[in-house]
Amino acid sequence: MGKRKKYHVTPTDEGWKVKAEASSRASSTHKTKAEAITRAKELAKAQRLGQVIIHKMDGTIQTEYTYGEDPYPPEG
């Protein structure tokens, strides 16, 4: 199984940004956190293995969503 493409939703001085992990630039910027989360989910769902990591204003992780194949296949 390949690596998950991770998108972080983080605060900026102007609002919220969506940035792919290991990317040097933001994928998009938004006025509200809700708009940024919606865009991040769209990007993650378009990947075979995607993940959205949403941060609080203080930078700590609030929640995560994963999309694509189950990382823990059934046994048997």
C-alpha positions in Angstrom: 0.0 0.0 0.0 1.3 3.5 -0.8 1.7 6.5 1.3 -1.2 8.7 2.2 -1.3 12.2 0.8 -1.8 14.5 3.8 -3.5 17.9 3.7 -3.2 20.3 6.7 -5.7 23.0 7.5 -3.9 25.7 9.4 -4.6 29.3 10.5 -3.0 32.3 8.8 -3.1 36.0 9.5 -5.7 36.3 6.8 -7.8 33.2 7.4 -7.1 29.5 6.9 -4.9 27.6 4.4 -4.8 24.1 3.0 -1.3 22.8 2.4 -0.2 19.4 1.3 2.5 17.9 3.6 6.0 18.4 2.2 4.7 21.1 -0.2 6.4 24.5 -0.1 3.2 26.5 -1.0 -0.4 26.4 0.1 -2.9 24.6 -2.2 -5.5 27.2 -1.3 -6.4 29.9 1.2 -9.8 30.7 2.6 -11.6 33.3 4.8 -13.2 30.6 7.0 -12.1 27.4 8.5 -15.2 25.6 7.2 -14.3 26.6 3.6 -10.7 25.4 4.1 -11.9 22.0 5.5 -14.3 21.5 2.6 -11.5 22.1 0.1 -9.1 19.9 1.9 -11.6 17.0 2.0 -12.2 17.4 -1.8 -8.4 17.2 -2.4 -8.0 14.2 -0.1 -10.9 12.3 -1.6 -9.4 12.7 -5.0 -6.4 10.7 -3.9 -6.2 6.9 -3.7 -5.1 7.4 -0.1 -5.8 10.8 1.4 -5.9 12.4 4.8 -7.0 15.7 6.2 -5.4 17.0 9.4 -7.3 20.0 10.9 -5.4 22.2 13.3 -6.7 24.6 16.0 -5.7 28.3 16.2 -2.9 27.3 18.6 -1.5 24.8 16.0 -2.5 21.7 17.9 -4.4 19.0 16.0 -8.2 19.2 16.3 -9.2 16.2 14.2 -8.2 14.0 11.3 -10.1 12.3 8.4 -8.8 9.5 6.2 -10.0 8.5 2.8 -9.3 5.6 0.5 -8.3 2.1 1.2 -8.6 0.8 4.8 -5.2 0.8 6.4 -6.1 -2.3 8.3 -7.3 -5.0 5.9 -9.5 -7.7 7.4 -7.7 -10.8 8.7 -8.2 -14.2 7.2 
